[in-house]
Amino acid sequence: MPETESESASWEYTLYIPNDVRAVTVSRRTLRLILTMHGLIRLVDVAELLAAELASNAVRHTKGPAALRVRWAAGVLRIGAWDADPEPPEPPGKLEEITEAEEGRGLALVRACADVWGWQPLAREGNRGKFVWCELAAA
């Protein structure tokens, strides 16, 4: 399928979210709207899952502010969540070993569904923290 103009143009959105579990739903719905408006509806379902896991971790495991960043460049969608806790995320377990667990599946799902993922220390507006991200290629 030929690339449309909206798919070839680079863009980035940042949604600042409070430390509130309702922010996860707001993040998912905002991401769905962004991708739909940019003609990337085929990425919505997986991207929503990934964004929900990243935003949920940022809200549930920290006490400070958070942000969801979505960027499209060169045919790759990058979704990331910044939070105010500088500690690295717990390494994801093997998905097949934690399917029955009530918690701790988030990064395992991210690792299983994304093309690549990672994290890095990051400061934002004078606050130290971390940025956990993942990428989905359009193809």
KEFI-235489 format. One record per residue (C-alpha): residue in three letters; z negated, x, y negated. Coordinates in pm, 1 decimal, decimal comma. Layout:
N
{'ala'; {Z; X; Y}}
...
This chain:
139
{'met'; {0,0; 0,0; 0,0}}
{'pro'; {89,7; 145,3; -342,3}}
{'glu'; {-193,3; 241,2; -571,6}}
{'thr'; {-247,0; 3,3; -863,3}}
{'glu'; {-318,0; 118,0; -1217,7}}
{'ser'; {-683,6; 12,8; -1189,6}}
{'glu'; {-721,9; 210,7; -866,7}}
{'ser'; {-581,1; 530,0; -1021,1}}
{'ala'; {-790,5; 521,6; -1340,8}}
{'ser'; {-1134,6; 683,8; -1331,6}}
{'trp'; {-1439,5; 488,8; -1444,0}}
{'glu'; {-1819,2; 493,2; -1419,4}}
{'tyr'; {-2095,6; 235,7; -1464,7}}
{'thr'; {-2471,9; 287,6; -1477,6}}
{'leu'; {-2717,9; 4,0; -1427,0}}
{'tyr'; {-3076,2; 81,2; -1527,1}}
{'ile'; {-3312,5; -113,3; -1306,4}}
{'pro'; {-3684,8; -183,3; -1325,5}}
{'asn'; {-3923,8; -107,0; -1043,7}}
{'asp'; {-3887,1; -456,8; -901,4}}
{'val'; {-3750,5; -556,7; -560,1}}
{'arg'; {-3533,7; -822,0; -729,4}}
{'ala'; {-3339,7; -534,8; -886,2}}
{'val'; {-3179,5; -468,4; -546,2}}
{'thr'; {-3008,5; -809,1; -549,6}}
{'val'; {-2903,2; -760,4; -912,2}}
{'ser'; {-2758,3; -420,3; -817,9}}
{'arg'; {-2561,4; -560,8; -524,1}}
{'arg'; {-2417,1; -848,5; -722,8}}
{'thr'; {-2329,1; -624,0; -1015,8}}
{'leu'; {-2152,9; -380,4; -783,0}}
{'arg'; {-1955,4; -666,4; -623,9}}
{'leu'; {-1838,4; -779,0; -967,6}}
{'ile'; {-1742,8; -425,0; -1075,2}}
{'leu'; {-1538,6; -359,3; -761,6}}
{'thr'; {-1372,1; -701,3; -773,2}}
{'met'; {-1274,9; -656,6; -1137,8}}
{'his'; {-1124,5; -314,9; -1057,8}}
{'gly'; {-921,6; -448,1; -764,7}}
{'leu'; {-1130,4; -272,6; -498,5}}
{'ile'; {-1238,5; -582,9; -307,6}}
{'arg'; {-1169,4; -412,7; 27,2}}
{'leu'; {-1463,1; -176,7; -37,9}}
{'val'; {-1711,2; -445,5; -143,2}}
{'asp'; {-1889,7; -519,6; 185,0}}
{'val'; {-1966,2; -160,4; 280,4}}
{'ala'; {-2034,2; -59,5; -80,2}}
{'glu'; {-2283,1; -346,2; -119,6}}
{'leu'; {-2470,8; -236,9; 191,7}}
{'leu'; {-2484,7; 123,3; 71,2}}
{'ala'; {-2591,1; 30,9; -282,5}}
{'ala'; {-2861,2; -202,3; -150,9}}
{'glu'; {-3007,0; 70,7; 69,1}}
{'leu'; {-3003,5; 330,1; -210,2}}
{'ala'; {-3145,4; 92,2; -473,5}}
{'ser'; {-3405,8; -37,3; -229,7}}
{'asn'; {-3529,2; 314,1; -156,9}}
{'ala'; {-3544,6; 391,6; -529,9}}
{'val'; {-3751,0; 79,0; -600,6}}
{'arg'; {-3971,1; 67,3; -289,8}}
{'his'; {-4070,0; 431,4; -266,6}}
{'thr'; {-4128,7; 516,0; -633,3}}
{'lys'; {-4329,8; 374,1; -919,2}}
{'gly'; {-4102,3; 456,6; -1210,1}}
{'pro'; {-3769,2; 346,4; -1346,3}}
{'ala'; {-3446,8; 373,5; -1149,5}}
{'ala'; {-3073,5; 354,3; -1206,0}}
{'leu'; {-2768,5; 273,7; -995,6}}
{'arg'; {-2452,4; 467,2; -1080,7}}
{'val'; {-2106,7; 370,5; -954,6}}
{'arg'; {-1809,8; 599,0; -1016,2}}
{'trp'; {-1444,1; 579,0; -913,0}}
{'ala'; {-1231,0; 893,3; -934,3}}
{'ala'; {-935,5; 1027,5; -734,9}}
{'gly'; {-951,4; 747,6; -476,8}}
{'val'; {-1322,0; 796,8; -401,2}}
{'leu'; {-1606,3; 556,7; -478,8}}
{'arg'; {-1939,2; 730,5; -540,2}}
{'ile'; {-2254,3; 518,6; -538,0}}
{'gly'; {-2584,0; 677,5; -629,6}}
{'ala'; {-2939,7; 584,0; -714,7}}
{'trp'; {-3164,2; 785,4; -943,6}}
{'asp'; {-3540,4; 746,2; -921,4}}
{'ala'; {-3836,1; 914,1; -1088,5}}
{'asp'; {-3975,3; 1079,7; -773,7}}
{'pro'; {-3857,7; 1441,6; -745,3}}
{'glu'; {-3952,5; 1463,6; -376,1}}
{'pro'; {-3656,4; 1479,1; -136,8}}
{'pro'; {-3585,2; 1167,6; 69,3}}
{'glu'; {-3699,9; 1164,0; 429,2}}
{'pro'; {-3415,7; 1282,6; 653,6}}
{'pro'; {-3243,8; 988,0; 822,0}}
{'gly'; {-3321,3; 928,4; 1186,8}}
{'lys'; {-3057,4; 862,8; 1447,8}}
{'leu'; {-2943,1; 504,4; 1405,9}}
{'glu'; {-2949,5; 434,1; 1778,3}}
{'glu'; {-3316,3; 543,4; 1793,0}}
{'ile'; {-3437,9; 327,1; 1504,8}}
{'thr'; {-3250,1; -0,7; 1552,1}}
{'glu'; {-3572,1; -188,2; 1634,3}}
{'ala'; {-3774,1; -32,7; 1349,4}}
{'glu'; {-3872,4; -257,7; 1058,8}}
{'glu'; {-3850,2; 29,3; 809,8}}
{'gly'; {-3680,1; 365,0; 779,5}}
{'arg'; {-3323,8; 264,5; 862,9}}
{'gly'; {-3182,7; 287,6; 509,0}}
{'leu'; {-3053,1; 643,5; 499,9}}
{'ala'; {-2946,3; 621,8; 863,6}}
{'leu'; {-2722,3; 329,1; 763,8}}
{'val'; {-2596,1; 524,8; 464,8}}
{'arg'; {-2516,3; 823,1; 685,5}}
{'ala'; {-2341,7; 598,1; 941,1}}
{'cys'; {-2132,1; 398,0; 691,2}}
{'ala'; {-2046,1; 647,7; 417,0}}
{'asp'; {-1792,0; 925,5; 440,1}}
{'val'; {-2045,2; 1169,6; 298,6}}
{'trp'; {-2391,1; 1146,1; 142,0}}
{'gly'; {-2649,7; 1372,8; -12,0}}
{'trp'; {-2918,1; 1411,1; -272,5}}
{'gln'; {-3002,7; 1642,4; -558,5}}
{'pro'; {-3290,1; 1691,6; -803,2}}
{'leu'; {-3203,9; 1534,6; -1137,7}}
{'ala'; {-3368,9; 1479,1; -1473,8}}
{'arg'; {-3286,8; 1173,0; -1685,5}}
{'glu'; {-3419,8; 1107,7; -2035,8}}
{'gly'; {-3696,0; 1364,0; -1989,1}}
{'asn'; {-3801,6; 1224,8; -1649,6}}
{'arg'; {-3773,1; 1436,3; -1338,5}}
{'gly'; {-3648,8; 1272,6; -1025,9}}
{'lys'; {-3371,7; 1275,1; -769,6}}
{'phe'; {-3026,0; 1131,7; -726,1}}
{'val'; {-2930,5; 1008,3; -377,5}}
{'trp'; {-2559,2; 939,3; -344,3}}
{'cys'; {-2283,2; 853,9; -100,5}}
{'glu'; {-1905,7; 832,0; -112,8}}
{'leu'; {-1639,7; 602,0; 28,6}}
{'ala'; {-1274,4; 701,8; 28,4}}
{'ala'; {-1026,0; 425,1; -47,1}}
{'ala'; {-809,0; 506,3; 254,9}}
